[in-house]
C-alpha cells in the first residue's frame, strides 16, 4: 500500500512575549480579520488540502518500471501547476512530462477533488532509494508532499529459495518440455516436519510468469496434508495452490519463484520432557518461503502447420451450426463454429473460412466458457460469423477443415465441417411495394394533336395532379439513394470500426469501472487491456481476432515511431494489465492510477491517428 503523510503550510513559532502582549496582538488580528472580510478569506489556505506522493510498488526489481504519482486533494482544487520530480540516483525517470489525472469523491457529505501527476520510473540499481518530497503549487501557494522509500531488488533475488531443514516449499510442474500452447499444471507444495504445526499461510500477490498465459485452478477443498518421507525424515506434504500455465513462446522459458508467508509453531511430543521444556512458552512465528525457479524447454509446434489451424493445442472437437438456413433479404445469417475440449481454450483464434458471395460480412462475435477444476482448464469457445444477404437465391456455405495440435499424440488432428445450403427469399414488404408501383397503368395518347390554350383552373389542376404523381417517385428515389449509401457502408465494415474505435474503447473503460466497483479486479484489468487492444485493432483496420499484445505493439510500431515515449507507456500498460489480470491475488489498490493512465494513452493515440 502507498504510504503518505499530509503536510500543510508551516505555522509561525510561538512568541516568547508576555501573556498580555500576546492577548493584545490577538485582539488586533481579530479586528483586522473582521475589517478585511472576504478579501482575507480568499488568501487563506484551503481547508483540508492534502499533498501526497504515492507509488504503485514499493518493492521492484532491477529493470522493472513503476509509477510515482504526485497528488493534491481538497474541497476546492484549482490552478494547480505541474510539479517537478527530482532525479534520484539509481532510478531513471522515463516520462519527463507527467500524465495529468483528476478524480472526484464524496466523504462525510463533503465534495473533494484530486489532481494528480503520474511519472514513469525505471529501477536501475538495487538498494534503498528515497524519492525526496515534492513541492506542488496551487493558487500560488506551495504544498509539500511526503518523501517516498523504494526498495530495488537484484535479479538474482528472483531465484533464491528461502528454505531450511524443517519447512520449505517447492514448485512442481507436470511437464518440463511442453509444446508451445500446451497446458502445464504447476503446484505450489509445502513440506514441513511433523514437529511443526502450520496455522495459516498467505500467498504472494504477484508472480512473475512472463511468457505464459496463467489461470488459477479451483480447489474443491482446502489443503490437506499427507505423510511423506524426505531425506529419511517424516514430513508432511500439502498442496497449497494449483495453476494452469500455457507457454506463449518456444525456447528456454523460466517460471519465477513463488512467495508464501507461513504462520507456524513447534509441536511438543507427549512424553518427551526435554522437547517440552525447549518449546515451553514459545509463541507462533511467521516465515517467508520462496520456491525454486523452474526452467522449461518449450518446444515449437511441428511444421508445416495444416490448413485451418487456429492455434488450438489440446484435445478438442469442432462443430458447425447454422440456426436458420432459410432467411429473407436483409436478415442476418449466423454461422457458429464451436471448439469444445481441454487445452488452451482462451487462446484459440477465429478460424478462416471461405464464405459465399452475395452477402455483406460483419464483425464476428466470440463466446468463451471456461471450467476450472483440479484436473485443469477445459471449456468451449464459439465464433459467430454474421452475414447479411443482398440478393435472393440458393447459396452454399462451403465445407471447411479445422485443425488443432494434440500434444499427447504429438501430431495435428483435423475435423471436416460440412457444407450448408442456405436459401434467401424475397421480403414480402418489398413485393407489396413493387406491386403498388405496377398498379399505375398509364397508356400513351394516340391520334392528331391540336394545341388548345388551357384555362388557369385546368392548369392548376394539372399541376396538382403532376405533384401528386411525382411525390411518390421522389420519395422512392430518395429511399433508394439512402439504401445504396447504407449498402456501401456495409461493404466497408473496417472503416466503420475505425470511426467508432474510441467509442468502443470507452465502453470497455465503463465496463472496467463497473467490474472494479463490484470488487472483481481481474476482470477490471482485463477490460482495461481490452480497451486499448480493441482501439488499436479498429484503428489499424486489422481483422477482428484475439491478437497477443506483442503483435499489437508490432502493428503500432510504425505509427508510434515519432512518439517513443507513448510506445513505452503502451508497452508498460499491456504488461501491467496482463500481470494484474492473471496474477495470483490481484488488487484494486492502484486501479484508479492505472485506469487514468489507460485513458491518457487512448487520448494520445486518438491525437496521433487524427
JOBEL-V830342 format. One record per residue. N is the residue number from 0. RES is the residue in one letter. SS is DSSP state (H for helix, E for strand, C for the rest). PHI is phi in whole degrees, 0 to 359 (999 if undefined). Layout:
BEGIN
N;RES;SS;PHI  N;RES;SS;PHI
END
This chain:
BEGIN
0;X;C;999  1;X;C;294  2;X;C;253  3;X;C;209  4;X;C;226  5;X;C;261  6;X;C;238  7;X;C;250  8;X;C;297  9;X;C;295  10;X;C;269  11;X;C;292  12;X;C;292  13;X;C;294  14;X;C;279  15;X;C;277  16;X;C;290  17;X;C;298  18;X;H;296  19;X;H;291  20;X;H;294  21;X;H;298  22;X;H;297  23;X;H;296  24;X;H;297  25;X;H;293  26;X;H;295  27;X;H;298  28;X;H;298  29;X;H;299  30;X;H;291  31;X;H;296  32;X;H;295  33;X;H;297  34;X;H;282  35;X;H;286  36;X;C;66  37;X;H;291  38;X;H;297  39;X;H;289  40;X;H;298  41;X;H;291  42;X;H;270  43;X;C;285  44;X;C;291  45;X;C;303  46;X;C;285  47;X;C;73  48;X;C;283  49;X;E;234  50;X;E;242  51;X;E;213  52;X;E;238  53;X;E;232  54;X;E;216  55;X;C;284  56;X;C;203  57;X;C;268  58;X;E;230  59;X;E;229  60;X;E;256  61;X;C;302  62;X;C;91  63;X;C;274  64;X;E;255  65;X;E;210  66;X;E;251  67;X;E;241  68;X;E;241  69;X;E;255  70;X;E;234  71;X;E;225  72;X;E;233  73;X;E;185  74;X;C;289  75;X;C;218  76;X;C;250  77;X;C;204  78;X;C;54  79;X;E;269  80;X;C;269  81;X;C;293  82;X;C;279  83;X;C;246  84;X;C;267  85;X;C;290  86;X;C;296  87;X;E;234  88;X;C;294  89;X;C;100  90;X;E;234  91;X;E;245  92;X;E;278  93;X;C;280  94;X;C;260  95;X;C;294  96;X;C;260  97;X;C;286  98;X;E;269  99;X;E;272  100;X;E;232  101;X;E;213  102;X;E;210  103;X;E;223  104;X;E;213  105;X;E;235  106;X;E;228  107;X;C;54  108;X;C;79  109;X;E;251  110;X;E;264  111;X;E;231  112;X;E;244  113;X;E;229  114;X;E;248  115;X;E;230  116;X;E;230  117;X;E;254  118;X;E;249  119;X;E;258  120;X;E;240  121;X;E;235  122;X;E;283  123;X;C;252  124;X;C;218  125;X;C;288  126;X;E;132  127;X;E;269  128;X;E;235  129;X;E;246  130;X;E;272  131;X;C;298  132;X;C;301  133;X;C;250  134;X;E;264  135;X;E;235  136;X;E;253  137;X;E;225  138;X;C;53  139;X;C;63  140;X;E;239  141;X;E;267  142;X;E;234  143;X;E;246  144;X;C;275  145;X;C;279  146;X;C;287  147;X;E;226  148;X;E;258  149;X;E;234  150;X;E;258  151;X;E;254  152;X;E;260  153;X;C;283  154;X;H;296  155;X;H;292  156;X;H;287  157;X;H;291  158;X;H;250  159;X;C;283  160;X;C;238  161;X;C;276  162;X;C;219  163;X;C;235  164;X;C;284  165;X;C;255  166;X;E;209  167;X;E;198  168;X;E;235  169;X;E;226  170;X;E;254  171;X;E;251  172;X;E;251  173;X;C;281  174;X;C;205  175;X;C;263  176;X;C;226  177;X;C;279  178;X;E;276  179;X;C;298  180;X;C;92  181;X;C;283  182;X;E;286  183;X;E;238  184;X;E;268  185;X;E;239  186;X;E;241  187;X;E;267  188;X;E;243  189;X;E;258  190;X;E;244  191;X;E;215  192;X;E;293  193;X;C;293  194;X;C;277  195;X;E;246  196;X;E;250  197;X;E;270  198;X;E;272  199;X;E;202  200;X;E;213  201;X;E;230  202;X;E;286  203;X;C;289  204;X;C;277  205;X;C;227  206;X;C;210  207;X;C;278  208;X;C;232  209;X;C;299  210;X;C;92  211;X;E;225  212;X;E;266  213;X;E;246  214;X;E;222  215;X;E;277  216;X;C;273  217;X;C;270  218;X;C;271  219;X;C;293  220;X;C;224  221;X;C;291  222;X;C;301  223;X;C;240  224;X;E;269  225;X;E;230  226;X;E;278  227;X;E;222  228;X;E;243  229;X;E;236  230;X;C;53  231;X;C;76  232;X;E;247  233;X;E;285  234;X;E;234  235;X;E;247  236;X;E;237  237;X;E;221  238;X;E;276  239;X;E;277  240;X;E;222  241;X;E;222  242;X;E;227  243;X;E;249  244;X;E;243  245;X;E;239  246;X;E;296  247;X;C;257  248;X;C;213  249;X;C;263  250;X;E;105  251;X;E;281  252;X;E;234  253;X;E;253  254;X;E;260  255;X;C;293  256;X;C;294  257;X;C;246  258;X;E;264  259;X;E;221  260;X;E;260  261;X;E;244  262;X;E;264  263;X;E;217  264;X;E;206  265;X;E;287  266;X;C;245  267;X;C;274  268;X;C;272  269;X;C;295  270;X;C;93  271;X;C;262  272;X;H;295  273;X;H;295  274;X;H;292  275;X;H;296  276;X;H;294  277;X;H;297  278;X;H;264  279;X;C;295  280;X;C;82  281;X;C;277  282;X;C;267  283;X;C;291  284;X;E;222  285;X;E;247  286;X;E;234  287;X;E;254  288;X;E;249  289;X;E;218  290;X;C;285  291;X;C;282  292;X;C;278  293;X;E;251  294;X;E;260  295;X;E;251  296;X;E;260  297;X;E;277  298;X;E;272  299;X;C;289  300;X;C;290  301;X;C;300  302;X;C;244  303;X;C;278  304;X;C;277  305;X;C;289  306;X;C;293  307;X;C;91  308;X;E;282  309;X;E;241  310;X;E;90  311;X;E;285  312;X;E;231  313;X;E;149  314;X;E;246  315;X;E;229  316;X;E;228  317;X;E;238  318;X;E;221  319;X;E;234  320;X;E;217  321;X;C;241  322;X;C;301  323;X;C;238  324;X;C;261  325;X;E;225  326;X;E;230  327;X;E;251  328;X;C;301  329;X;C;93  330;X;C;272  331;X;E;282  332;X;E;247  333;X;E;258  334;X;E;244  335;X;E;257  336;X;E;241  337;X;E;242  338;X;E;255  339;X;E;230  340;X;E;159  341;X;E;241  342;X;E;152  343;X;C;277  344;X;H;301  345;X;H;294  346;X;H;265  347;X;C;290  348;X;C;268  349;X;C;292  350;X;C;290  351;X;C;265  352;X;C;237  353;X;C;272  354;X;C;258  355;X;C;292  356;X;C;284  357;X;C;89  358;X;E;230  359;X;E;271  360;X;E;257  361;X;C;246  362;X;C;299  363;X;C;288  364;X;E;253  365;X;E;228  366;X;E;224  367;X;E;250  368;X;E;227  369;X;E;244  370;X;E;247  371;X;E;249  372;X;E;213  373;X;C;296  374;X;C;280  375;X;E;130  376;X;E;260  377;X;E;217  378;X;E;150  379;X;E;216  380;X;E;221  381;X;E;245  382;X;E;254  383;X;E;243  384;X;E;275  385;X;E;250  386;X;E;236  387;X;E;237  388;X;E;287  389;X;C;251  390;X;C;208  391;X;C;273  392;X;E;137  393;X;E;254  394;X;E;239  395;X;E;231  396;X;E;279  397;X;C;296  398;X;C;295  399;X;E;215  400;X;E;248  401;X;E;244  402;X;E;235  403;X;E;212  404;X;E;257  405;X;E;257  406;X;C;292  407;X;C;293  408;X;C;269  409;X;C;59  410;X;E;208  411;X;E;279  412;X;E;240  413;X;E;230  414;X;E;222  415;X;E;272  416;X;E;263  417;X;C;287  418;X;C;287  419;X;E;229  420;X;E;273  421;X;E;232  422;X;E;251  423;X;E;252  424;X;E;254  425;X;C;292  426;X;C;275  427;X;H;304  428;X;H;298  429;X;H;291  430;X;H;296  431;X;H;295  432;X;H;296  433;X;H;295  434;X;H;296  435;X;H;297  436;X;H;289  437;X;H;290  438;X;C;287  439;X;C;283  440;X;C;272  441;X;C;249  442;X;C;254  443;X;C;287  444;X;C;276  445;X;C;233  446;X;C;110  447;X;C;288  448;X;C;249  449;X;C;233  450;X;C;270  451;X;C;236  452;X;C;291  453;X;C;280  454;X;C;286  455;X;H;302  456;X;H;294  457;X;H;294  458;X;H;295  459;X;H;297  460;X;H;295  461;X;H;294  462;X;H;296  463;X;H;297  464;X;H;297  465;X;H;296  466;X;H;296  467;X;H;294  468;X;H;282  469;X;H;278  470;X;H;300  471;X;H;299  472;X;H;294  473;X;H;296  474;X;H;297  475;X;H;295  476;X;H;296  477;X;H;295  478;X;H;296  479;X;H;294  480;X;H;297  481;X;H;297  482;X;H;296  483;X;H;296  484;X;H;296  485;X;H;296  486;X;H;296  487;X;H;295  488;X;H;293  489;X;H;294  490;X;C;286  491;X;C;234  492;X;H;295  493;X;H;295  494;X;H;293  495;X;H;295  496;X;H;297  497;X;H;295  498;X;H;289  499;X;C;252  500;X;H;297  501;X;H;293  502;X;H;297  503;X;H;293  504;X;H;296  505;X;H;295  506;X;H;297  507;X;H;292  508;X;H;295  509;X;H;296  510;X;H;296  511;X;H;297  512;X;H;297  513;X;H;295  514;X;H;291  515;X;H;294  516;X;H;296  517;X;C;275  518;X;C;77  519;X;C;242  520;X;H;295  521;X;H;298  522;X;H;293  523;X;H;297  524;X;H;288  525;X;H;297  526;X;H;292  527;X;H;298  528;X;H;298  529;X;H;294  530;X;H;299  531;X;H;289  532;X;H;296  533;X;H;297  534;X;H;300  535;X;H;296  536;X;H;297  537;X;H;290  538;X;H;293  539;X;C;279  540;X;C;55  541;X;C;277  542;X;C;301  543;X;C;293  544;X;C;191  545;X;C;270  546;X;C;273  547;X;C;292  548;X;H;300  549;X;H;296  550;X;H;290  551;X;H;294  552;X;H;297  553;X;H;296  554;X;H;295  555;X;H;273  556;X;C;300  557;X;C;294  558;X;C;294  559;X;C;268  560;X;C;301  561;X;C;286  562;X;C;236  563;X;H;296  564;X;H;294  565;X;H;294  566;X;H;297  567;X;H;294  568;X;H;296  569;X;H;294  570;X;H;296  571;X;H;296  572;X;H;296  573;X;H;298  574;X;H;295  575;X;H;296  576;X;H;293  577;X;H;293  578;X;H;297  579;X;H;285  580;X;H;288  581;X;C;238  582;X;C;286  583;X;C;290  584;X;C;220  585;X;C;291  586;X;C;227  587;X;C;261  588;X;C;300  589;X;C;249  590;X;H;298  591;X;H;300  592;X;H;296  593;X;H;294  594;X;H;293  595;X;H;295  596;X;H;296  597;X;H;298  598;X;H;294  599;X;H;296  600;X;H;296  601;X;H;297  602;X;H;297  603;X;H;295  604;X;H;295  605;X;H;296  606;X;H;296  607;X;H;294  608;X;H;285  609;X;C;289
END
